[in-house]
Amino acid sequence: MTTFARLRTALVAASAAGMALTAAPAGGASASAVPAAAARLASWPSPSGQQAVGATITVSGTYDGKLKRYYGTGALGSGGQQEGQSPIFKLADGAVLKNVVLGSPAADGIHCTGTCTLQNVWWEDVGEDAATFKGSSSSQTMTVDGGGARAAGDKVFQHNGPGTMVIKNFQVQNFGKLYRSCGNCSKQYKRNVVIQNVTATTPGKVLAGINTNYGDTARFSQITIVNDGSRKVVVCDKYRGVTSGEPTRIGSGADGVNCLYSSSDIVYR
C-alpha cells in the first residue's frame, strides 16, 4: 500500500471514531490521532473600543459587539457582589450575543431568559456573576462557546432555571466556582451542565457544583487545570439543594451518576 493510501485509510478510520488527525513531520513514519475536542483556545483580545452602559441592553436575535468593551455605570456601576443586581445584557429566548468584552464594573453580567448562545464573550473582571441562566423550559440550552473570564470572587456561571448549560472552548482564571446549579432557589429543577475543552488557571476552587437530590448532572471532558500541583481544585462538588436556607455540601468526585468524568478527562499542567 502506498503512503497516500495508508494516510487516506487512517483518515477514514479516525473520522469514524470521532478523532482528528495531525500530520507527521516531513520524513516521519505516520500521522497521529488526537481528540477532536482538543481545540486551541483563543488569546485574550484587545478591545476595539468601549461603551458605558447605564441601563440593561435587551437582545433579541443576534448582537455582535465587534469586541467592544462594555462596562456598567450609574445603577449598573457598583461593582459589588450583592445579589439582585441588573445585568449589562439581557438575552431573549433564542438570542445570540457574540464578540463582546465585559469590563469593570460588570454588574450581574448577562442574563439568559431561555435558550441562548454566548459566542466569544470575555469577562475582564466578573461582577456578581458572569452570566445567569434563567427561563422555565426543561428543553432550553445555554451555550457558552469560546471566550473567558477572570477575577470571579464567587461564581462565573449561575444556573437558576431548568435545562442544560454547555461551556466549551473556554478559559477561566482566578475564580471561585466556574459553574453552580442554584443551591437555594425558591423553585428548584433538575439541571445539567456539560463542560468541554476548558482551561482553568489557579487560584480557583471548584469547576462545578451541583445538587444531586434534584438529579443534576455534570459531564466533563478535555479539562486542563493549570498551576495546581497539590490538586486543590475540586472538579465536581455535590450538594443537597434547598428552596430556602442554605444548601449542604455532601461530597465530591466522579460517581458515574451525577459527576461524570474519568481521570483521563482531567489534565494538570
Secondary structure as GFF3:
##gff-version 3
##sequence-region A 1 269
A	DSSP	alpha_helix	3	16	.	.	.	ID=ss1
A	DSSP	beta_strand	19	22	.	.	.	ID=ss2
A	DSSP	beta_strand	32	35	.	.	.	ID=ss3
A	DSSP	beta_strand	50	53	.	.	.	ID=ss4
A	DSSP	beta_strand	57	59	.	.	.	ID=ss5
A	DSSP	beta_strand	62	72	.	.	.	ID=ss6
A	DSSP	three_ten_helix	74	76	.	.	.	ID=ss7
A	DSSP	beta_strand	89	91	.	.	.	ID=ss8
A	DSSP	beta_strand	95	102	.	.	.	ID=ss9
A	DSSP	beta_strand	110	112	.	.	.	ID=ss10
A	DSSP	beta_strand	116	123	.	.	.	ID=ss11
A	DSSP	beta_strand	131	133	.	.	.	ID=ss12
A	DSSP	beta_strand	141	145	.	.	.	ID=ss13
A	DSSP	beta_strand	148	159	.	.	.	ID=ss14
A	DSSP	beta_strand	163	181	.	.	.	ID=ss15
A	DSSP	beta_strand	191	211	.	.	.	ID=ss16
A	DSSP	three_ten_helix	212	214	.	.	.	ID=ss17
A	DSSP	beta_strand	217	226	.	.	.	ID=ss18
A	DSSP	beta_strand	234	240	.	.	.	ID=ss19
A	DSSP	beta_strand	248	252	.	.	.	ID=ss20
A	DSSP	beta_strand	259	260	.	.	.	ID=ss21
A	DSSP	three_ten_helix	263	265	.	.	.	ID=ss22
A	DSSP	beta_strand	266	268	.	.	.	ID=ss23
###
